């Protein structure tokens, strides 16, 4: 008897759930994408960000070249002298420090652009009823999206709005 009561209660709950209009689904979902890096670079602060990235790439690249030369010698079976070992450690430490310094400088330089892009995205979402805005760069990098129609890309709208401000 208890088994029938429990089964009946489960059946009633399942039917109630199946025929209920869930409030979270009552609103249309509008998903769009933005290529965040393109939008950030379109902002006036974007030029400084790109300049810092190129400086970092050059400076870190030079250090990495020195590291790779020493690692190639090691891979070839050559034993490094104490001086070369010290140089290797100094190059690795310098590369890490330079990389961190540039990361901080780039983050600081990008903040005005990021803030402006986020404000424009909020405005566009409100004006156009977007419920979700995804970062196309990250979605592609992490393989989160298998397919997206190019009409869903609002990057140019963001760039145009940033240019108008």
ZANU-125185 format. One record per residue: x, y, z of N, C-alpha, C in turn; residue in three letters. Coordinates in Angstrom, 2 decimals, decimal comma. Atoms other than C-alpha are relative to their C-alpha. Layout:
BEGIN
X Y Z X Y Z X Y Z Ala
...
This chain:
BEGIN
0,82 -1,19 0,00 0,00 0,00 0,00 0,87 1,26 0,00 Unk
-0,90 -1,15 -0,05 2,80 2,40 0,88 0,68 0,19 -1,34 Unk
-0,67 -0,08 1,28 4,49 1,55 -2,41 -0,91 0,68 -1,02 Unk
0,95 -0,64 0,92 1,35 2,59 -4,34 -0,14 1,49 0,30 Unk
0,11 -1,40 -0,39 1,10 5,85 -2,40 1,22 0,78 -0,48 Unk
-1,22 -0,66 0,44 4,74 6,75 -3,13 0,02 0,08 -1,52 Unk
0,03 0,02 1,46 4,35 5,73 -6,77 -1,01 1,03 -0,53 Unk
1,02 -0,98 0,40 1,18 7,84 -7,06 0,51 1,43 0,20 Unk
-0,53 -1,34 -0,27 2,89 10,85 -5,50 1,06 0,37 -1,03 Unk
-1,03 -0,25 1,00 5,85 10,52 -7,87 -0,65 0,28 -1,35 Unk
0,70 -0,19 1,27 3,47 10,24 -10,84 -0,66 1,37 -0,06 Unk
0,63 -1,32 -0,06 1,54 13,35 -9,77 1,04 1,10 -0,14 Unk
-1,07 -1,00 0,10 4,77 15,33 -9,33 0,58 0,04 -1,41 Unk
-0,54 0,05 1,35 6,08 14,16 -12,70 -0,95 0,67 -0,99 Unk
0,99 -0,63 0,89 2,85 15,20 -14,46 -0,06 1,50 0,24 Unk
0,04 -1,43 -0,30 2,80 18,55 -12,68 1,23 0,70 -0,57 Unk
-1,23 -0,58 0,54 6,39 19,20 -13,66 -0,05 0,06 -1,52 Unk
0,03 0,07 1,46 5,78 18,15 -17,27 -0,92 1,07 -0,60 Unk
0,97 -0,95 0,56 2,85 20,54 -17,75 0,14 1,41 0,55 Unk
-0,23 -1,33 -0,55 4,24 23,52 -15,88 0,85 0,79 -0,97 Unk
-0,81 -0,89 0,82 5,56 26,48 -17,83 1,07 0,59 0,91 Unk
-1,08 -0,48 -0,85 8,95 27,12 -16,26 0,29 1,46 -0,31 Unk
-0,18 -1,44 0,21 9,52 30,84 -15,78 1,32 0,33 -0,67 Unk
-1,29 -0,27 0,61 13,16 30,65 -16,84 -0,05 -0,18 -1,51 Unk
0,12 0,27 1,42 12,02 29,42 -20,27 -1,03 0,90 -0,68 Unk
1,05 -0,83 0,59 9,30 32,03 -20,83 0,56 1,13 -0,84 Unk
-0,63 -1,09 0,74 11,73 34,57 -22,28 0,85 -0,57 -1,12 Unk
-0,80 0,44 1,14 13,34 34,21 -25,69 1,48 0,23 0,31 Unk
-1,44 -0,11 -0,21 17,07 33,59 -25,53 0,64 0,51 -1,29 Unk
-0,73 -0,55 1,14 19,17 35,75 -27,85 1,48 -0,03 0,33 Unk
-1,44 0,18 -0,23 22,81 34,68 -28,01 0,75 0,65 -1,15 Unk
-0,86 -0,61 1,00 25,45 36,72 -29,83 1,45 -0,15 0,45 Unk
-1,43 0,11 -0,26 29,23 36,76 -30,05 0,68 1,32 -0,24 Unk
-0,87 -1,16 0,25 31,89 39,44 -29,85 1,44 -0,50 -0,01 Unk
-1,45 0,30 0,02 35,55 39,12 -30,82 0,65 1,04 0,90 Unk
-0,41 -0,94 -1,04 36,82 40,73 -27,65 1,32 0,70 -0,32 Unk
-1,31 -0,62 0,28 40,41 41,32 -28,75 -0,11 1,06 -1,08 Unk
0,19 -1,00 1,05 39,30 43,13 -31,90 -0,67 1,24 0,56 Unk
0,70 -1,14 -0,60 36,95 45,30 -29,86 0,94 0,80 0,90 Unk
-0,94 -0,68 -0,90 39,64 46,10 -27,27 1,03 0,78 -0,81 Unk
-1,00 -0,68 0,82 42,19 46,95 -29,96 -0,57 1,19 -0,76 Unk
0,64 -1,12 0,69 39,66 49,28 -31,62 -0,12 1,23 0,91 Unk
0,06 -1,10 -0,97 39,57 51,41 -28,45 1,33 0,76 -0,06 Unk
-1,26 -0,76 0,01 42,16 54,24 -28,23 1,11 -0,63 0,86 Unk
-1,01 0,65 -0,85 43,93 52,33 -25,42 0,54 -1,27 -0,66 Unk
-0,42 1,23 0,68 44,19 49,34 -27,76 1,34 0,13 -0,69 Unk
-1,29 -0,21 0,66 47,13 50,86 -29,63 1,15 -0,18 0,99 Unk
-1,04 0,15 -1,03 49,15 51,05 -26,41 0,12 -1,46 0,41 Unk
-0,02 1,41 -0,35 48,17 47,47 -25,56 0,78 -0,79 -1,05 Unk
-0,68 0,72 1,08 49,35 46,22 -28,95 1,49 0,33 -0,03 Unk
-1,41 -0,40 -0,04 52,60 48,20 -28,69 0,72 -0,74 1,13 Unk
-0,60 0,72 -1,13 53,29 46,66 -25,26 0,15 -1,49 -0,31 Unk
-0,09 1,42 0,37 52,53 43,17 -26,61 1,18 -0,25 -0,92 Unk
-1,12 0,18 0,93 55,02 43,62 -29,42 1,34 0,19 0,71 Unk
-1,22 -0,19 -0,77 57,66 44,98 -27,04 0,30 -1,25 0,84 Unk
-0,16 1,20 -0,83 57,08 42,00 -24,74 0,47 -1,17 -0,85 Unk
-0,36 1,11 0,87 57,29 39,56 -27,61 1,47 0,09 -0,41 Unk
-1,39 -0,19 0,40 60,61 41,03 -28,75 0,95 -0,27 1,17 Unk
-0,90 0,13 -1,16 62,18 41,25 -25,29 0,03 -1,43 0,53 Unk
0,06 1,38 -0,50 60,98 37,83 -24,14 0,58 -0,95 -1,04 Unk
-0,54 0,84 1,07 61,87 36,34 -27,52 1,52 -0,08 0,04 Unk
-1,46 -0,02 -0,10 65,49 37,41 -27,12 0,49 -0,88 1,16 Unk
-0,37 0,82 -1,16 65,65 35,80 -23,67 -0,23 -1,49 -0,29 Unk
0,33 1,39 0,31 63,98 32,61 -24,90 1,02 -0,58 -0,99 Unk
-1,03 0,47 0,95 66,48 32,37 -27,77 1,26 -0,42 0,75 Unk
-1,16 0,35 -0,81 69,33 32,39 -25,24 -0,22 -1,27 0,78 Unk
0,35 1,21 -0,76 67,57 29,75 -23,15 0,04 -1,22 -0,92 Unk
0,06 1,12 0,94 66,95 27,55 -26,19 1,38 -0,42 -0,50 Unk
-1,37 0,33 0,42 70,59 27,77 -27,28 0,69 -0,88 1,04 Unk
-0,61 0,79 -1,06 71,74 26,46 -23,92 -0,67 -1,37 0,13 Unk
0,70 1,28 -0,08 69,04 23,77 -23,87 0,39 -0,91 -1,17 Unk
-0,44 0,79 1,15 70,11 22,65 -27,36 1,36 -0,63 0,26 Unk
-1,33 0,54 -0,34 73,67 22,24 -26,13 -0,13 -1,16 0,98 Unk
0,24 1,08 -0,96 72,39 20,16 -23,22 -0,57 -1,23 -0,70 Unk
0,64 1,10 0,72 70,23 18,04 -25,53 1,01 -0,74 -0,88 Unk
-1,03 0,61 0,83 73,28 17,39 -27,71 1,02 -0,76 0,85 Unk
-0,89 0,75 -0,88 75,00 15,87 -24,69 1,15 0,81 0,57 Unk
-1,08 -0,85 -0,50 77,27 18,80 -23,94 -0,28 0,34 1,46 Unk
0,14 -0,38 -1,40 77,91 19,51 -20,29 0,28 1,50 0,11 Unk
-0,15 -1,44 -0,12 77,43 23,15 -19,39 0,98 0,33 1,12 Unk
-0,93 -0,48 -1,04 80,10 25,00 -17,46 -0,81 0,67 1,11 Unk
0,67 -0,68 -1,10 79,27 26,61 -14,15 -0,49 1,38 -0,45 Unk
0,38 -1,32 0,52 79,21 29,96 -15,94 -1,25 -0,10 -0,89 Unk
1,16 0,20 0,86 76,74 28,63 -18,55 -1,25 -0,36 0,81 Unk
1,13 0,33 -0,88 74,55 27,12 -15,81 -0,54 1,24 0,68 Unk
0,41 -1,25 -0,64 74,51 30,46 -14,04 -0,72 0,90 -1,00 Unk
0,64 -0,79 1,06 73,67 32,21 -17,32 -1,41 -0,53 -0,31 Unk
1,30 0,64 0,26 70,86 29,71 -17,95 -1,01 0,40 1,08 Unk
0,90 -0,36 -1,11 69,34 30,34 -14,51 -0,38 1,48 -0,06 Unk
0,27 -1,43 0,09 69,65 34,10 -14,99 -0,97 0,29 -1,15 Unk
0,90 -0,20 1,14 67,95 33,90 -18,40 -1,43 -0,44 0,33 Unk
1,32 0,50 -0,37 65,06 31,82 -17,04 -0,66 0,95 0,99 Unk
0,53 -0,93 -0,99 64,61 34,14 -14,06 -0,40 1,32 -0,65 Unk
0,30 -1,26 0,71 64,77 37,21 -16,30 -1,23 -0,14 -0,89 Unk
1,15 0,22 0,89 62,31 35,75 -18,81 -1,30 -0,01 0,79 Unk
1,21 0,03 -0,84 59,81 35,02 -16,04 -0,35 1,37 0,55 Unk
0,23 -1,34 -0,55 60,22 38,47 -14,49 -0,49 0,96 -1,07 Unk
0,40 -0,89 1,10 59,94 40,27 -17,83 -1,42 -0,33 -0,44 Unk
1,35 0,42 0,40 56,88 38,22 -18,77 -1,05 0,50 0,99 Unk
0,94 -0,47 -1,03 55,17 39,06 -15,47 -0,14 1,53 -0,04 Unk
0,06 -1,46 0,08 56,09 42,75 -15,77 -0,88 0,45 -1,17 Unk
0,81 -0,37 1,16 54,62 42,98 -19,26 -1,46 -0,39 0,18 Unk
1,39 0,40 -0,25 51,51 41,05 -18,19 -0,71 1,07 0,82 Unk
0,59 -1,03 -0,85 50,88 43,63 -15,49 -0,19 1,31 -0,76 Unk
0,10 -1,24 0,78 51,59 46,56 -17,83 -1,12 -0,09 -1,04 Unk
1,04 0,19 1,01 49,34 45,15 -20,54 -1,38 0,00 0,66 Unk
1,28 0,01 -0,72 46,55 44,45 -18,03 -0,42 1,41 0,39 Unk
0,31 -1,38 -0,42 46,76 48,02 -16,70 -0,36 0,87 -1,21 Unk
0,28 -0,80 1,20 46,86 49,54 -20,20 -1,33 -0,38 -0,63 Unk
1,24 0,49 0,63 43,89 47,42 -21,32 -1,25 0,35 0,81 Unk
1,18 -0,23 -0,85 41,61 48,33 -18,39 -0,98 1,04 -0,55 Unk
0,98 -0,95 0,55 40,10 51,48 -19,96 -0,76 -0,57 -1,20 Unk
0,65 0,60 1,17 39,39 49,57 -23,17 -0,98 -1,09 0,42 Unk
0,88 1,07 -0,47 37,93 46,58 -21,33 -1,26 0,59 0,62 Unk
1,15 -0,64 -0,63 35,68 48,85 -19,27 -0,93 0,60 -1,05 Unk
0,81 -0,61 1,06 34,51 50,73 -22,37 -0,73 -1,06 -0,81 Unk
0,63 1,08 0,77 33,82 47,51 -24,29 -1,12 -0,62 0,82 Unk
1,06 0,58 -0,85 31,87 46,06 -21,34 -1,21 0,92 0,09 Unk
1,12 -0,95 -0,05 29,77 49,24 -21,12 -0,78 -0,03 -1,31 Unk
0,67 0,06 1,31 29,03 49,12 -24,87 -0,78 -1,30 -0,12 Unk
0,70 1,28 0,05 28,12 45,44 -24,60 -1,28 0,04 0,82 Unk
1,19 -0,12 -0,85 25,70 46,20 -21,75 -1,06 0,85 -0,69 Unk
0,95 -0,84 0,73 24,11 48,99 -23,81 -0,64 -0,76 -1,15 Unk
0,52 0,75 1,15 23,76 46,80 -26,90 -0,93 -1,13 0,46 Unk
0,85 1,08 -0,53 22,33 43,94 -24,81 -1,37 0,55 0,39 Unk
1,27 -0,60 -0,42 19,69 46,23 -23,34 -0,81 0,47 -1,21 Unk
0,69 -0,53 1,18 18,85 47,88 -26,67 -0,56 -1,09 -0,92 Unk
0,36 1,04 0,96 18,65 44,64 -28,66 -0,55 -1,27 0,62 Unk
0,57 1,16 -0,67 17,42 42,18 -26,06 0,90 -1,22 0,03 Unk
-0,91 1,14 -0,08 20,54 40,02 -26,02 -0,02 -0,55 1,42 Unk
0,00 0,61 -1,34 20,40 37,56 -23,15 1,36 -0,60 0,34 Unk
-1,33 0,56 -0,21 23,88 36,06 -23,63 0,94 0,58 -1,05 Unk
-1,05 -0,44 0,93 27,01 37,59 -25,17 1,25 -0,81 0,33 Unk
-1,17 0,84 -0,20 29,87 35,15 -25,61 1,23 0,63 -0,65 Unk
-1,27 -0,44 0,56 33,51 35,96 -26,24 0,40 -1,02 -1,07 Unk
-0,29 0,91 1,11 34,15 34,42 -29,68 1,42 -0,52 0,06 Unk
-1,40 0,43 -0,08 37,90 34,31 -29,10 0,16 -1,14 1,01 Unk
-0,10 1,04 -1,03 37,58 32,30 -25,88 -0,80 -1,24 -0,39 Unk
0,82 1,14 0,42 34,79 30,11 -27,28 0,75 -0,84 -1,02 Unk
-0,78 0,72 1,01 37,02 29,22 -30,23 1,20 -0,69 0,64 Unk
-1,19 0,54 -0,68 40,10 28,71 -28,04 -0,33 -1,24 0,82 Unk
0,39 1,10 -0,88 38,26 26,41 -25,64 -0,92 -1,01 -0,69 Unk
0,87 0,85 0,80 36,21 24,77 -28,41 -1,37 -0,17 0,66 Unk
1,30 0,03 -0,65 32,98 25,68 -26,62 -1,15 0,03 -0,99 Unk
1,06 -0,14 0,99 31,02 26,41 -29,78 0,41 -0,77 -1,25 Unk
-0,26 0,79 1,20 30,80 24,00 -32,68 -0,34 0,79 -1,25 Unk
0,43 -0,79 1,15 28,94 26,32 -35,02 -0,70 1,26 0,49 Unk
0,71 -1,25 -0,26 27,76 29,92 -34,98 -0,14 0,74 -1,31 Unk
0,27 -0,77 1,20 26,16 31,89 -37,77 0,75 1,33 0,10 Unk
-0,76 -1,25 -0,02 28,27 34,92 -38,73 -0,88 1,20 0,30 Unk
0,92 -1,10 -0,32 25,17 37,09 -38,33 -0,08 0,26 1,50 Unk
0,05 -0,15 -1,46 25,51 36,56 -34,57 1,20 0,77 0,54 Unk
-1,21 -0,72 -0,42 28,87 38,40 -34,48 -0,31 1,50 0,05 Unk
0,32 -1,43 -0,17 28,29 41,91 -33,07 1,26 0,85 0,17 Unk
-1,26 -0,72 -0,20 31,96 42,92 -33,04 -0,01 1,35 -0,70 Unk
-0,01 -1,27 0,74 31,52 45,58 -35,74 -0,93 1,02 0,66 Unk
0,89 -0,92 -0,71 28,57 47,07 -33,83 0,71 0,60 1,20 Unk
-0,74 -0,47 -1,17 30,78 47,32 -30,74 1,06 1,01 -0,43 Unk
-1,06 -0,90 0,50 33,64 48,90 -32,72 -0,61 1,32 -0,45 Unk
0,66 -1,24 0,46 31,26 51,39 -34,36 -0,44 0,85 1,18 Unk
0,46 -0,74 -1,19 29,82 52,35 -30,97 1,19 0,62 0,73 Unk
-1,20 -0,54 -0,66 33,31 52,75 -29,48 0,56 1,20 -0,78 Unk
-0,50 -1,08 0,83 34,34 54,95 -32,41 -0,86 1,25 0,13 Unk
0,93 -1,13 -0,12 31,27 57,15 -31,93 0,16 0,73 1,33 Unk
-0,12 -0,62 -1,34 32,09 57,81 -28,27 1,14 0,96 0,10 Unk
